[in-house]
Amino acid sequence: MTHSTLSLSHYRNALSRRHQLTRLVWTLVWNALARPLPRSAASGWKRWLLRRFGATIHDTAVVYSSARVYYPKHLTMGRYACLASDVDCYNVAPIVLKDNVTVSQGAFLCTASHDITDPAHRLITAPIVLEEAVWVGARAYVGMGVTIGEGAVVGATASVYKDVEPWTVVGGNPAKKLKDRILVGG
């Protein structure tokens, strides 16, 4: 096996200047007008801000003030969907949270990486989809291109690199099925 010397001197940001400018303005707006608010207070105001920057977000969705949304235009949130405190929604590509989805404190949804086989580390992206009634636990990681099936639970601190089957509970790094999710009562 041969190894070549890696030099990032040829790396170029693949995102357009317009995209970068939009990101800059968005970050300034969110940090000034939403981040100082208490946790889930003023949800209507935060939804309004997100919509002004292109998000598709239901009137019952909640985004906590300390959540970070990289690019609102790539965010879709259904009924009663929630991005909790300190969630990092790195949506270079689309992220879809369908109805009744909860993304808990400190979770990281990551739609982008770099091609490790490319000497220039070209940016690669793929969407994330969280189907209805999904719960992503605290400080969990969900990687690019992953779909979490309906009703599935990603346990706290789990790292998910592959699709998760509906109505299962996964945990660990890499995440593995722990059991089926069975609702009782109701």
N, C-alpha and C positions, 0 to 999 in steps of 0.2 A: 504494500500500500504506500502510495506517495502522498506527501503533504506539501502544500504550497504555503507560502507566507501569506497571511491574511493582512490586508491593509484596507482600512475603512476610508481612505482618502478619496475614494470614488463614490462614496455614499451620497445620494441625493434624496431629499425629502420628496416623495412621490405626490404629495398633496399640493393642490393648486394654491397660488397666492390668495385667491378669493376665499378658499376654504380656510386657510391660515388666518386671514383677516377676520372672517366670521367667527372663528374659534376665539380669537383675541377679544373681540367685542363681547361675545357670549360670556367668557370667563369674567370679564370686568363687570358686566351687568349682574350675573348671578352672585358674585362675591359682594357687590355693593347693595343689591336690592333683595336678596333672598337669604343668603348665608347668615346674616346677623339675626334673623328671626328664630324664635324658639322652635326646635324640633319640627313638629308637624303643624305648627300654627300657620295661618294664612295660606292654606292649601290652594284656595281659588286663585290667589295672587301668583303663586309659584306655577300653577298650571298655565295661567295666562302668559307669564314670561316664557315658559317652555314652548307654548304654541307660537308666540311671536317669532321664535327661532326655528319653527318648522316641525315641532313634535306633534304627534297624533296621540292625544291623551284624553281619556274619558273623564267626565265631570266628577266621578267618585274616586279617581286615582289619587294617591298621596305620594309626594316626594318630600322627604325630610330635608331640612335646610342644609345639613352637612353632607348630603349626597353629592357626588360629582358626576355630572353628565357631560361627556366629552363633546358630543355633537348632537344637539336636540333633534335636528332633521332626521336622524337615524333612530329615533326612539318612538316606539308605539306602546302605549299602556292601555289595557282594557279596564273593564269595570272592577273596582275595588282592588286594583293592582297597587303594590306599594314598593318603593325603594326606601329602605329605612336608613337610619343614621350611618354616616360614613361609608355608604355603598359607593364603590367606584365603578361606574358604568362607562367603560372605555369602548364606546360604540363608533369606532372608525367605520365599521360596517353596521347594518341594521341590528338592533336588539328589539325583540318583540316580547312583551309580557302580556299574555292573554288574561282573561277574567280571573279574579280571585288569586292572583299570584303574589306571594310575599318574598321579597329578597331582604334577608335580615342584616343586622348591623355588621359593617365591615366587609361584606362580601365583595368579590371582584369579578365582574363580568367583562371578559377580555376578547374582543373580536379581531385583534391584530397581533402580528408577530413579524419576524423577519426570516427570510429564507436562509437557513444555516448552510445550505449547499452553494449559495451564490456569494462569490467573493465581495460583492458590493452590498450584501445584506438587504436585498430588495424587500420592500414591505409586502406582506401578504395579509389578506383579510378574508373573513367568512362570518356570516351572521350567526346570532344566537337566538333561539326560540324557546321560550318557556311556555309550555301549553297550559291550559286551564288548571287551576287549583294546585299549582306547583308551589313548593316551599323550599327556598334555598337558605340553608342555615347560616348562622353567624360565621364570618370570616372564611366562607367557602370560596373556592375558585371555580369558575366555569369558563372553559377555553373556547377559542374560535371554532365555528362550525358545529357547535353542539346543540342538539335539541333535547330538552328535558320533557319527557312524556307526561301526559295528563295525570295529575294527582301524585306525581312522584315527589319524594323528599330527598334533598341533598343535605346530608348531615353537616353539622358545624365542622369547620376546618377541612372538609373534604376537598379534593382536587379532581375535577371532572374534565376529562379529555375526549370522551366518547359519548355518544347518545345514551340517554337513560330511558329504560323501558317505562311505560305508564304504570302507575300505582305500585312502584317499588321504592324502597328506602336504600340509599347508597351512602357509603362513608369511606374514609381513608384516602390514601394517596399512593397510587391512583385509586379513585373511587371504585368500589366493588359493591355488588348487591349484598345487602345485609338481610333483608326480608321483604315480604310483600307489605304494602300499606293497606290496612283494612280499617275502614271507618266503622265505629260502633255507635249506637244511639242515633240521635239526630234530630 
